[in-house]
Amino acid sequence: MSDLIGSSNPLSDEHKKVLRKIAGLLIPPSDEHNLPGADDDNIFANALVLAQSNATEITRSLDALEARANEREGSSFIGLDLDAQTAVLEDIFGLLEPVVRRITSAYYQDARVLESINLKSTPPFPDGHEVEVGDWSLLDPVKARAPFYRKV
Amino acid sequence: MTEDHVDVLIIGAGASGAAIAWSLAETKMRIVCLEQGDWMNPHDYPSAHMDWESRASGPFSFDPNVRGRTTDYPVNNANSPISVANFNGVGGGTILYAGHFPRFHPSDFRVKTLDGVAEDWPVDYETLTPYYDQNDRMMGVSGLEGDPAYPPKPSIMPPVPLSKSGTMLAKGFNKLGWHWWPSDSAVATQQYDGRDQCINLGACITGCAQGAKASTDITYWPHAIRAGVELRTRCRVREITVREDGMAGGAIYYDAEGTEQQISAEVVVVACNGIGTPRLLLNSKSNLFPDGLVNSSGLVGKNLMFHPYSFIYGTFDTELDGPRGPSNCIWSQEFYETDLSRGFTRGFTYEIVRGLGPATNAATQMVSGQIAWGKDHHTSARRVLNQTTGMVGICEDLPDERNRVTLDPELKDPDGIPAPKLDYTLSENSRKMLEFSIARATEILEAAGGHDIESMGPMPAGGWHLMGTARMGTDPATSVVNEWGRCHDVKNLFIVDGSIFVTSAGVNPTRTIQALALYVADSMKQRLANLFD
C-alpha cells in the first residue's frame, strides 16, 4: 500500500493511522452486502491520494479530533477503545467534513462498491449507460397550454 | 520577438471566438485565433476513467483556482459570494458546460421598457433569430418544438430522454399545473455532423468523451480550420496594442515557451468571456488609454453579472437515474416572466439535473447527515444513492456598477500577467428570487414524492455565466461596444463574448453568446468596405 501512497503525501504517519481508523469507523465492512470497509487497503490508498489536494484542512480536522480525544478522554484517539472513539467522532463530526468527503469519495469510486449499488464497475466511457426514454404522455397537459411568453 | 501580420486577430477559442472565426472565414481574410489553452484529448476526460468524480473535482474542476493548470489564470473571488467557473482551452467554457441550451426570450431584450429596470438591449429577439437558427445548426441542438414558454423555434434532433428522474419530476410539475418542457440541449441525440450520439455517460460537465456534447472544439473549429482559419494554442495574450492613430494594432502574447511574441492585425476581436475580456482590456493600458483600452465610459469591468443559482434536491423511495444519462433533462419557465406579486422583478428557469454521481452524492449526504455513518451506513446509503434528483434555479441577475472586475495588485498568472479580482454583492432582488425558487422547487419535489429535501442558494461555486462587463449600447457614455459589437473608442476592435450582454436573462447564456457572435460577424461582413467609419 505504501507504494500507492507515495512519499509526497504531506500527511504524517500518525495522521495516516488516525485517518485509517476514522475510515473504518465511518464506513465499516458489511457482511450483508459483502463489502469492505473504507479502511480497505485499496480504498484507503485512494483516499490518501485524494487527501493530498486538501491536506492542510484534513490535518486541521485530525488535530481537532486529537485535541478533543485528549480533552474528553485524556488519551490520544488511537489509544481509545472503540466506544470511546465512536463517542469522540460523534462529538466532533461537524469539524470533520474534509475527512468525511475524501473517505466517502474514495469508497464510492471503488468497483466493488459501485457494483453493489447497481452501478457499472467500469468507467462511463466507452460503454455508456442504458436510460429509459420515459413517459412523454406526461407532456400532454403542457402542450395544451396557450403560449405564455410576453409579447414585445 | 517575432512579428507577423493578419487581417483578423481573434483572442479566445471558446464559444464566441469559434463562432465568429467560422463565420468570418468565408471572407477569405487571413484570420488567426490565439488561445491560451490546449486542444483537448477526449480520452483525458474524467468519464474515460474509474475515478471520474475525483478527476472532475481536480484537473477538470470548473474552478480555475482548483484546477490550477498552467494554461489557467487565477481569479481572486475573495470579495464575492460566487466564484468564477470557466475552462481555458480550445472550446473554452463549452468543454465543461452541461450543454443546457435555452434561448433568451423576447422580453429579455426589453427589460427597461417592460419592467423599468436596467436597460433595453440595442438588439432584439427578432434580429437574433436567424443567428440562433444558424448556431443551432452548427452546434446541433436537441429538443422539442412547441414549448409554450417560447415563440416557435426549430428543433434539429429529438430531445434528450425523460428517463426515471424526468418522469418523476414531470409528475410533480403536472400535479401543480406548472410548466415544464424537454430542455433544448447541445447534446446530440443522433449522429450529427461527424459526431456520435449521446450514450448517457452522465458526466457532461466534466467533458464529453463520446463527443456527443457540442463543445466548439468539435463543432465550429473543424469547419473554421478547414475554411482557412489558423488556430494557435498556448498563446496567452498580455495586451492589445494600440497604434498611434488610436486604432488597435494587434497583440503581445506569450507562446508555449513563455517567449514574448507580437502579432499585428487590421481587426482585433476579443472573445475571452466576461472576466477574461475586461482583464485583458484593463491590462492594455497606453498613453491613449491610461485607464485601460476602450474604457472612456469607465464601464470596462463594471456591471458584472452571474446567474445566482439555487440548488434543490430530494430523495425518493425508488431508484432513479443516479449518474446515468445526460445532465440535461427538462426545464421549467413557470416563473420566468415578471410577476411583482412574487416579491421580485424578472424571473428564473428551473433546470432539472437528473442525478448525482455516487461519490458526490454520498459525500454530500454523509456530511449533511442524511446518510448515516457507522454500522447503519450501508442500509442508510442504499435509501439515498441513485434515488436523489432535483433542480437548479437559474436566477436573472441585474446589472450593478458596484459589481465589477478589476486587476489584482498581487495575483498573477504563470506568465506574470495580473489576474482578475472580483467585487460582487448579491442584490436584494436576487436574494428574494433565490428564496422563492427554493420554496417553489421544494413544493415540486414534494408533489413528486420527494422527501428529505435540501437546498442552497446561491451556489458558491456556481459562477459559470460571466456577463455584462463591456456592455453594448448606442451611447458611448453608457456602453463599451455599439449595437453590433464594435468598440465605441476603437473602431477596429470588437467584443463578442458574454461581456457585451446588457442584462443576463434567466437562462444559460451560451446560445445567445454564439448567436450574438454570428450577428456581429454578419454585421462586419456587411460593412467590410466601411467597417471603421
Boltz contact constraints between the chains, C-beta under 6 A:
constraints:
  - contact:
      token1: [A, 26]
      token2: [B, 373]
      max_distance: 6.0
  - contact:
      token1: [A, 27]
      token2: [B, 377]
      max_distance: 6.0
  - contact:
      token1: [A, 30]
      token2: [B, 378]
      max_distance: 6.0
  - contact:
      token1: [A, 33]
      token2: [B, 378]
      max_distance: 6.0
  - contact:
      token1: [A, 50]
      token2: [B, 54]
      max_distance: 6.0
  - contact:
      token1: [A, 97]
      token2: [B, 367]
      max_distance: 6.0
  - contact:
      token1: [A, 100]
      token2: [B, 366]
      max_distance: 6.0
  - contact:
      token1: [A, 100]
      token2: [B, 367]
      max_distance: 6.0
  - contact:
      token1: [A, 101]
      token2: [B, 363]
      max_distance: 6.0
  - contact:
      token1: [A, 104]
      token2: [B, 362]
      max_distance: 6.0
  - contact:
      token1: [A, 104]
      token2: [B, 363]
      max_distance: 6.0
  - contact:
      token1: [A, 104]
      token2: [B, 366]
      max_distance: 6.0
  - contact:
      token1: [A, 105]
      token2: [B, 359]
      max_distance: 6.0
  - contact:
      token1: [A, 105]
      token2: [B, 363]
      max_distance: 6.0
  - contact:
      token1: [A, 108]
      token2: [B, 358]
      max_distance: 6.0
  - contact:
      token1: [A, 108]
      token2: [B, 359]
      max_distance: 6.0
  - contact:
      token1: [A, 108]
      token2: [B, 362]
      max_distance: 6.0
  - contact:
      token1: [A, 109]
      token2: [B, 51]
      max_distance: 6.0
  - contact:
      token1: [A, 109]
      token2: [B, 359]
      max_distance: 6.0
  - contact:
      token1: [A, 117]
      token2: [B, 385]
      max_distance: 6.0
  - contact:
      token1: [A, 123]
      token2: [B, 48]
      max_distance: 6.0
  - contact:
      token1: [A, 123]
      token2: [B, 49]
      max_distance: 6.0
  - contact:
      token1: [A, 123]
      token2: [B, 50]
      max_distance: 6.0
  - contact:
      token1: [A, 124]
      token2: [B, 47]
      max_distance: 6.0
  - contact:
      token1: [A, 124]
      token2: [B, 201]
      max_distance: 6.0
  - contact:
      token1: [A, 124]
      token2: [B, 202]
      max_distance: 6.0
  - contact:
      token1: [A, 124]
      token2: [B, 203]
      max_distance: 6.0
  - contact:
      token1: [A, 125]
      token2: [B, 47]
      max_distance: 6.0
  - contact:
      token1: [A, 125]
      token2: [B, 48]
      max_distance: 6.0
  - contact:
      token1: [A, 125]
      token2: [B, 201]
      max_distance: 6.0
  - contact:
      token1: [A, 125]
      token2: [B, 209]
      max_distance: 6.0
  - contact:
      token1: [A, 128]
      token2: [B, 199]
      max_distance: 6.0
  - contact:
      token1: [A, 128]
      token2: [B, 200]
      max_distance: 6.0
  - contact:
      token1: [A, 128]
      token2: [B, 201]
      max_distance: 6.0
  - contact:
      token1: [A, 129]
      token2: [B, 200]
      max_distance: 6.0
  - contact:
      token1: [A, 129]
      token2: [B, 324]
      max_distance: 6.0
  - contact:
      token1: [A, 131]
      token2: [B, 161]
      max_distance: 6.0
  - contact:
      token1: [A, 131]
      token2: [B, 163]
      max_distance: 6.0
  - contact:
      token1: [A, 131]
      token2: [B, 200]
      max_distance: 6.0
  - contact:
      token1: [A, 131]
      token2: [B, 324]
      max_distance: 6.0
  - contact:
      token1: [A, 131]
      token2: [B, 325]
      max_distance: 6.0
  - contact:
      token1: [A, 132]
      token2: [B, 163]
      max_distance: 6.0
  - contact:
      token1: [A, 133]
      token2: [B, 161]
      max_distance: 6.0
  - contact:
      token1: [A, 134]
      token2: [B, 161]
      max_distance: 6.0
  - contact:
      token1: [A, 134]
      token2: [B, 162]
      max_distance: 6.0
  - contact:
      token1: [A, 134]
      token2: [B, 163]
      max_distance: 6.0
  - contact:
      token1: [A, 134]
      token2: [B, 166]
      max_distance: 6.0
  - contact:
      token1: [A, 134]
      token2: [B, 167]
      max_distance: 6.0
  - contact:
      token1: [A, 135]
      token2: [B, 167]
      max_distance: 6.0
  - contact:
      token1: [A, 138]
      token2: [B, 170]
      max_distance: 6.0
  - contact:
      token1: [A, 141]
      token2: [B, 174]
      max_distance: 6.0
  - contact:
      token1: [A, 145]
      token2: [B, 148]
      max_distance: 6.0
  - contact:
      token1: [A, 147]
      token2: [B, 148]
      max_distance: 6.0
  - contact:
      token1: [A, 148]
      token2: [B, 148]
      max_distance: 6.0
  - contact:
      token1: [A, 149]
      token2: [B, 105]
      max_distance: 6.0
  - contact:
      token1: [A, 149]
      token2: [B, 149]
      max_distance: 6.0
  - contact:
      token1: [A, 149]
      token2: [B, 150]
      max_distance: 6.0
  - contact:
      token1: [A, 150]
      token2: [B, 107]
      max_distance: 6.0
  - contact:
      token1: [A, 150]
      token2: [B, 337]
      max_distance: 6.0
  - contact:
      token1: [A, 152]
      token2: [B, 106]
      max_distance: 6.0
  - contact:
      token1: [A, 152]
      token2: [B, 107]
      max_distance: 6.0
  - contact:
      token1: [A, 152]
      token2: [B, 110]
      max_distance: 6.0
